[in-house]
C-alpha cells in the first residue's frame, strides 16, 4: 500500500510541475529608452528612462573614482509606470558618480555623471550646443560620435530632435543614436517645430525632456536652470509672444535673475532665432512680441538657436547669438547674410562653449574634424574675432560636410512652405531648401512643414 501511495504522490507532483511549466513566465522589464540624464545641478541630476512594461524602479548612486569606497544612495520611483524621472539629490558639487538603474530586481542600465559646480562658484564650465538632428541618421550619429570626444559638463539641444513629435519610431531612433552620450551627460533641450508635428501639444517632448513640474501639474516645455555662474532660459519660440502665460513666466524669471548672487552670464535658448540669415529668416513671433528688447533690458548676453540647418554667429548689439542647426537635418544653402551676421557656414557641426569668469569662448567643430572657427567675448564686449565695426562676414566658398552623410543634391531639392500645425506662420510662403533621399521623401509627405 505504501508503494502505491508513493506512486500516486509522485504522479501528483509531476502534474503540478507540468502545470507550473505551462504558465507564462513574465519577463522582467527592460529599458526601452535610456537611461539618460537631464536637470543637472550642483547637488544632483535627473535619471530618466522608459521601460517596455509598467513597473516600479530605482536608481542606485555611488561615488566614483577616488571616493569609490563611500556608501551609496538609493532613489525610488514606486509608481508602476513605463516612464520614470528619478531625481538623485543630496550629492556633492563637482563630484563624479556612477549609477545603476534597476527594475523588477534586475539592472537595466548604468552610467556615470559629474555634478555641476556650486551656484556661487567661479569654476569654469564647458557645454556643447547642437540641434536639428532629424532625418539623416548617419550624419546624426557622426555628430554624436564627434561630441563624445570633446569633454563637457552638459549639453544644449536647440530643437528638432525628431522629424515628427508624434512618431514613437522616430523617438526610439533618437534615443538609440544618442544613448552613449546621454547616459553620461545631462541634456537640456528646446522645443522645436518638428516636435509639434502629429503632436500639437508637444506631449512626447514634454514626456522625455519637459521640465519637472510642481506636484499634480503637467511637465512644461520651457524652464530655467542655474549652472555655476550661468543662468540659462529655455523658451518656446513657436507661438505668439505679445502676451500669455509663458511671457509672464519669462518676465518674472528675468527679473529675479537681475539680482541673483554670483550670476555672470544670462543665456537664452530657443529653436527659431529672432535673427537668422537662413531661409527661415528671423522669428517674427519673437520680433513682433519685442522679446529681443525684453532680453536686452534684463542683461541677456547670448542667444542660442537652431531651425536653420547651418552655422551662424552674429552680433545684434547687446545680445550676441549663435545658430547651430547642423546635427543631421538636410543642410540649407547659405542665403544673403543679415547686417547682424558675422560668420555663416553650411556644415554638419556642433559648438563647444567655455565659460570662465566674464569670458566666453566658442569653438565650432565640423563633424569631419575641421574647426569652422574659434571666437570669444567678454561680458558687454564684442566678438573678439571680428574687426572693429565689422559688418557681415562672407560665407565660406567650401563648407565642411559630414563624411558619413551624402552631400545635398542640388538637382532634387524640393520646395515647401514652412509652418507649425495650428499656428499661423510668421512668414507665409517661406521656401525651404531640403536635401535628397529620405529627406526628400519626408518633405513630399509633409510639404507644409519645415
C-alpha positions in Angstrom: 0.0 0.0 0.0 2.8 2.4 0.9 4.4 1.9 -2.6 1.0 2.7 -4.2 0.8 5.9 -2.2 4.3 6.9 -3.2 3.5 6.4 -6.9 0.3 8.5 -6.6 2.2 11.2 -4.7 4.9 11.2 -7.4 2.3 11.4 -10.2 0.6 14.3 -8.4 3.9 16.2 -8.1 4.6 15.6 -11.7 1.3 17.0 -12.8 1.7 20.1 -10.6 5.2 20.7 -12.0 3.8 20.4 -15.6 1.1 22.8 -14.8 3.6 25.4 -13.4 5.7 24.9 -16.5 2.8 25.7 -18.8 2.1 29.0 -17.0 3.5 32.1 -18.9 6.7 33.5 -17.3 6.6 37.3 -17.1 10.0 38.7 -18.1 11.5 41.5 -16.0 11.0 45.0 -17.6 13.8 46.2 -19.9 14.8 49.8 -20.6 13.3 50.7 -24.0 14.8 54.2 -23.8 17.7 55.4 -21.7 18.8 55.7 -19.1 19.6 59.3 -19.9 20.4 62.4 -17.9 18.6 65.8 -17.5 18.3 68.5 -15.0 21.9 68.8 -13.9 22.6 70.9 -10.8 25.3 71.3 -8.1 23.6 68.8 -5.8 22.0 66.3 -8.2 20.7 65.2 -11.6 17.6 63.5 -13.1 18.0 60.0 -14.4 15.2 59.3 -16.9 14.3 56.0 -18.6 11.3 54.4 -20.3 10.6 50.7 -19.6 9.0 48.3 -22.1 6.3 47.4 -19.5 4.9 49.2 -16.4 6.7 48.7 -13.2 8.4 50.4 -10.3 12.1 51.2 -10.5 15.1 52.6 -8.6 18.4 54.3 -9.2 21.4 53.5 -7.1 24.1 56.2 -7.0 27.6 55.7 -5.7 30.7 57.9 -5.7 33.1 57.0 -8.5 36.9 57.3 -8.8 38.8 58.3 -5.7 35.7 58.2 -3.5 34.5 54.8 -4.7 34.6 53.4 -1.2 31.9 55.8 0.1 28.4 54.4 0.8 25.9 55.0 -2.0 22.3 56.2 -2.0 19.1 54.6 -3.5 16.4 56.7 -5.0 13.0 55.0 -5.6 10.3 55.5 -8.3 7.5 53.5 -6.8 4.7 54.2 -9.3 4.0 51.3 -11.7 4.8 53.2 -14.9 6.7 52.9 -18.1 8.3 56.4 -17.9 10.4 57.3 -14.9 12.1 60.5 -13.9 14.2 59.9 -10.8 15.9 62.8 -9.1 19.2 61.9 -7.5 19.7 64.6 -4.9 21.8 65.5 -1.9 25.1 65.0 -3.8 28.3 67.0 -3.6 29.2 69.7 -6.2 31.8 68.9 -8.8 31.9 65.2 -7.8 31.9 62.1 -10.1 29.2 59.4 -9.5 28.3 56.1 -11.0 24.7 55.0 -11.1 22.7 51.8 -11.8 19.0 51.6 -12.8 17.0 48.7 -11.5 13.6 47.4 -12.5 11.9 44.2 -11.4 15.0 43.5 -9.3 17.3 43.5 -12.3 19.8 46.1 -13.5 18.5 47.6 -16.8 21.1 50.4 -17.3 24.0 52.3 -15.9 26.2 55.3 -16.4 28.3 58.0 -14.8 28.0 61.8 -14.3 29.7 64.7 -12.7 27.6 67.2 -10.7 27.9 71.0 -11.5 29.9 73.4 -9.6 28.2 75.3 -6.8 26.0 78.2 -8.0 28.2 80.7 -6.2 31.4 79.2 -7.6 33.6 80.8 -10.3 34.6 77.4 -11.6 34.9 77.2 -15.4 32.2 75.4 -17.4 32.1 73.7 -20.8 28.9 72.8 -22.6 28.2 71.6 -26.2 25.5 73.0 -28.4 23.8 71.2 -31.3 20.4 70.9 -32.9 18.2 69.8 -35.9 19.5 66.2 -36.0 16.4 64.7 -37.6 16.2 62.9 -40.9 19.8 61.9 -41.7 20.6 59.3 -39.1 24.2 58.7 -40.4 25.0 62.4 -40.0 23.4 62.5 -36.6 25.4 59.5 -35.4 28.6 61.1 -36.8 27.9 64.3 -34.8 27.2 62.3 -31.6 30.5 60.4 -32.0 32.4 63.7 -32.5 30.8 65.2 -29.5 31.7 62.2 -27.3 35.4 63.0 -27.9 35.0 66.6 -26.5 34.7 66.7 -22.7 31.9 68.9 -21.4 29.8 69.5 -18.3 26.4 69.3 -20.0 24.7 69.5 -23.4 22.3 72.0 -25.0 20.0 70.9 -27.9 18.4 73.7 -29.9 15.4 71.7 -31.0 14.0 69.4 -33.8 15.2 66.2 -32.1 12.9 64.2 -34.4 11.1 64.7 -37.7 7.7 64.2 -36.2 7.0 64.5 -32.4 4.1 62.1 -32.6 6.2 59.3 -34.0 7.2 56.7 -31.5 9.6 55.1 -34.0 11.5 58.4 -34.5 11.8 59.0 -30.8 13.2 55.4 -30.5 15.8 56.1 -33.2 16.8 59.4 -31.5 17.5 57.6 -28.2 19.3 54.7 -29.8 21.7 57.1 -31.6 22.2 59.3 -28.6 22.4 56.6 -25.9 26.2 56.6 -25.4 26.3 60.4 -25.0 23.1 60.9 -22.9 23.8 58.3 -20.2 26.8 60.3 -19.1 26.0 63.9 -19.9 22.9 65.9 -18.9 20.9 67.3 -21.9 18.8 70.4 -21.7 16.6 70.7 -24.9 14.5 73.4 -26.6 11.1 72.6 -28.2 11.3 72.7 -32.0 8.6 72.9 -34.6 9.1 69.3 -35.6 8.3 68.2 -32.0 4.8 69.6 -32.7 4.1 67.6 -35.9 1.5 65.0 -35.2 1.7 66.1 -31.6 0.4 69.7 -31.4 0.8 69.9 -27.7 4.4 68.6 -27.7 3.3 65.9 -25.3 6.1 63.5 -26.3 8.7 66.2 -25.9 7.3 67.0 -22.5 7.4 63.4 -21.6 11.0 62.9 -22.4 12.5 66.4 -21.8 9.9 68.5 -20.1 10.7 70.5 -17.0 9.7 68.7 -13.9 6.5 70.4 -12.6 5.1 71.0 -9.2 3.0 68.2 -7.8 0.0 67.5 -9.9 1.0 69.7 -12.8 1.9 68.7 -16.3 5.6 69.0 -17.4 6.4 72.3 -19.0 8.2 72.7 -22.4 10.1 75.8 -21.1 12.2 76.4 -18.0 15.3 77.8 -16.4 18.4 76.4 -14.8 21.4 77.8 -12.9 24.7 76.0 -13.6 27.7 77.6 -11.9 27.8 81.3 -12.8 25.4 80.9 -15.7 21.6 81.2 -15.7 20.0 79.6 -18.8 16.4 80.1 -20.0 14.7 77.7 -22.5 11.7 79.2 -24.2 9.2 78.0 -26.8 9.6 80.2 -29.9 6.8 78.6 -31.9 3.8 80.7 -30.6 2.9 84.3 -30.3 4.8 86.3 -27.6 2.7 89.5 -27.2 1.1 88.1 -24.0 0.4 84.8 -22.3 1.5 82.5 -19.5 5.0 81.9 -20.8 5.7 85.5 -21.4 4.7 86.3 -17.8 6.9 83.5 -16.6 9.9 84.7 -18.6 9.4 88.3 -17.4 9.4 87.1 -13.8 12.4 84.8 -14.2 14.5 87.5 -15.9 13.6 90.0 -13.1 14.7 87.5 -10.5 17.9 86.9 -12.3 18.7 90.6 -12.3 19.6 90.4 -8.6 20.8 86.8 -8.4 24.0 86.5 -6.4 27.2 85.4 -8.3 25.5 85.4 -11.7 27.7 86.4 -14.6 26.1 85.0 -17.7 22.5 85.0 -18.9 21.8 82.8 -21.9 18.5 82.1 -23.7 17.9 79.0 -25.8 15.1 79.0 -28.4 14.6 76.9 -31.5 13.9 79.7 -34.0 16.1 82.8 -33.5 14.9 86.4 -33.9 18.0 86.9 -36.1 18.9 84.4 -38.9 20.4 84.6 -42.4 19.0 81.1 -43.3 15.9 80.5 -45.5 13.5 80.7 -42.5 14.7 84.2 -41.7 14.1 85.9 -38.3 11.4 84.6 -35.9 8.6 87.1 -36.4 6.7 85.9 -33.4 9.6 87.0 -31.1 10.3 90.2 -33.1 6.6 91.2 -33.0 6.4 90.5 -29.3 9.5 92.6 -28.7 11.2 89.7 -27.0 14.8 90.8 -28.0 14.2 94.2 -26.3 12.9 92.3 -23.2 16.0 90.1 -23.1 18.4 93.1 -23.6 16.7 95.0 -20.8 17.5 92.1 -18.4 21.1 91.8 -19.4 20.9 88.6 -21.5 24.2 88.4 -23.3 23.9 85.4 -25.6 21.1 83.6 -27.5 21.4 80.0 -28.9 19.1 78.7 -31.6 18.7 76.2 -34.4 15.9 75.8 -37.0 18.0 76.9 -40.0 20.3 74.0 -40.9 23.6 75.8 -40.8 26.0 77.6 -38.5 25.7 81.3 -37.9 27.4 83.6 -35.4 26.1 87.1 -35.1 26.1 90.4 -33.2 22.7 92.1 -32.5 24.2 94.8 -30.3 23.6 93.9 -26.6 22.9 90.3 -27.5 25.2 88.0 -29.4 23.8 84.9 -31.0 24.8 81.5 -32.3 22.7 79.3 -34.6 23.6 75.6 -34.5 21.2 73.6 -36.7 23.6 71.2 -38.3 23.3 67.9 -36.4 21.7 65.8 -39.1 18.8 67.6 -40.8 19.3 68.4 -44.5 21.7 71.2 -44.9 20.5 74.5 -46.3 22.2 76.6 -48.9 23.5 79.8 -47.4 21.5 82.9 -48.1 22.3 86.6 -48.1 23.9 87.5 -44.7 22.0 89.9 -42.5 23.6 93.0 -41.1 23.9 91.2 -37.8 25.8 88.2 -39.3 29.4 87.7 -38.5 30.0 84.2 -39.8 27.9 81.8 -41.9 28.7 78.2 -42.8 26.8 75.2 -44.2 28.2 72.2 -42.4 27.3 69.3 -40.2 28.7 70.6 -36.9 28.4 71.2 -33.1 29.6 74.1 -31.0 31.8 73.9 -27.9 31.4 76.7 -25.4 33.7 77.5 -22.5 32.7 80.0 -19.7 35.4 81.3 -17.3 34.6 84.3 -15.3 33.4 87.1 -17.6 34.9 85.4 -20.7 33.1 83.1 -23.1 34.9 81.2 -25.9 33.3 79.1 -28.6 34.7 76.6 -31.0 32.6 75.5 -33.9 33.5 71.9 -34.8 32.9 70.5 -38.3 31.9 66.8 -38.0 34.7 65.9 -40.4 37.3 67.1 -37.8 37.8 70.6 -39.1 37.4 73.7 -37.0 35.0 76.2 -38.6 36.1 79.0 -36.3 37.2 80.0 -32.8 35.8 83.1 -31.2 35.1 84.7 -27.9 33.7 87.7 -26.0 33.7 89.3 -22.6 30.5 90.4 -20.8 29.4 93.6 -22.5 32.0 93.4 -25.3 32.1 92.4 -29.0 33.2 89.2 -30.5 37.0 89.1 -30.4 37.4 87.5 -33.8 35.7 90.3 -35.7 37.4 93.5 -36.9 36.3 96.7 -35.2 33.0 97.8 -36.7 32.9 94.7 -38.9 29.8 94.0 -41.0 28.6 90.6 -42.1 31.4 88.1 -42.7 31.3 86.4 -46.2 30.1 82.9 -46.4 32.7 80.2 -47.0 33.0 79.0 -50.5 33.8 75.5 -49.4 31.9 74.5 -46.3 32.7 71.3 -44.4 30.3 68.4 -44.7 29.9 65.1 -42.9 32.0 62.2 -44.2 29.3 59.8 -43.0 26.5 61.6 -44.9 25.9 62.3 -48.6 26.2 65.8 -49.9 23.0 67.7 -50.6 21.7 67.0 -54.1 21.1 70.4 -55.8 19.1 68.8 -58.5 16.4 67.2 -56.3 15.8 69.9 -53.7 12.0 70.1 -53.0 10.5 73.5 -52.1 7.9 73.7 -49.3 6.2 76.3 -47.2 7.2 76.4 -43.5 4.5 76.3 -40.8 3.7 74.9 -37.4 0.5 72.9 -37.1 -2.2 75.1 -35.6 -0.1 78.2 -35.6 -0.2 80.9 -38.2 3.2 81.2 -39.9 5.3 84.2 -39.4 6.5 84.1 -43.0 3.8 82.7 -45.3 5.2 81.0 -48.4 8.7 80.8 -47.0 10.7 78.4 -49.1 12.8 75.7 -47.5 15.7 74.0 -49.2 15.9 70.4 -48.2 18.2 67.5 -49.0 17.7 64.4 -51.1 16.8 60.8 -50.5 14.9 60.1 -47.3 14.7 63.8 -46.6 13.1 64.5 -49.9 10.6 61.7 -49.3 9.8 63.2 -45.9 9.4 66.6 -47.5 6.9 65.3 -50.1 4.8 63.7 -47.3 4.9 66.9 -45.2 5.2 69.6 -47.8 3.6 72.2 -45.5 6.3 71.6 -42.8 9.8 73.0 -42.3 
